[in-house]
Amino acid sequence: MPKTSALAPAASFSTLERDAVYKAIFTRRDVRDQFLPDPVPDDVLRRLLEAAHHAPSVGFLQPWNFITIRSQAVRDRVASAFGRANDEAAAMFPEERQSAYKSLKLEGIRKAPLNICVTCDRDRGGAVVLGRTHNASMDLYSTVCAVQNLWLAARAEGIGMGWVSIFRDADLKAILGIPERIEIVAYLCLGFVDELYERPELEVKGWNRRLPLDELIFEEKWRGGN
């Protein structure tokens, strides 16, 4: 009996399909304050999580889990934990930047109707995992790929997403009942939006600028100083 091939033709996308992919990439934004109150339907959420679950992962490990949070009470507790950490973060910046920092809205935890906590189970697959033998962080990188997939799928669905990273992990684990051994990779705020910044918000507000791509491309070896 002939062997059945698992391969399929690798045709390039049509122009419209290709342009749609690039549009999602170039118009993706970190959304903090443009969320509409409309709930994210279950079928749309399922599509987003399927997109995340189809991210590449080292050794086909799939180390991620997704905690979906809609409860106002839980989001209030998370927002309070963010507030405490954000006060600590503000004090870490030079005095001349602290007022600019405090003027930025850095989260949409209460405003976004859906929050998702993305975690990485670093024990999944056992002690030795194909592709992680010499870089123990590959499972974390894989989980970040899942976040990016989710973000681009959300953009295609007209859903804004913001990544909140200013937390003490212990606070978030206590609120969400996450075991100590599980790594928190991302806390995400999601909701429909009807407008987005044309450029990244932190660029628009003068916090930073996009670096010229040509300065970041080296050929054959590292260029520049140490």
Secondary structure, 3 states (H helix, E strand, C coil): CCCCCCCCCCCCCCHHHHHHHHHHHHHCCECCCCECCCCCCHHHHHHHHHHHHCCCCHHHCCCEEEEEECCHHHHHHHHHHHHHHHHHHHHHCCHHHHHHHHHCCCCCCCCCCEEEEEEECCCCCCCCCCCCCCCCCHHHHHHHHHHHHHHHHHHHCCEEEEEECCCCHHHHHHHHCCCCCCEEEEEEEEEEECCCCCCCHHHHCCCCCCCCHHHHCCCCCCCCCC
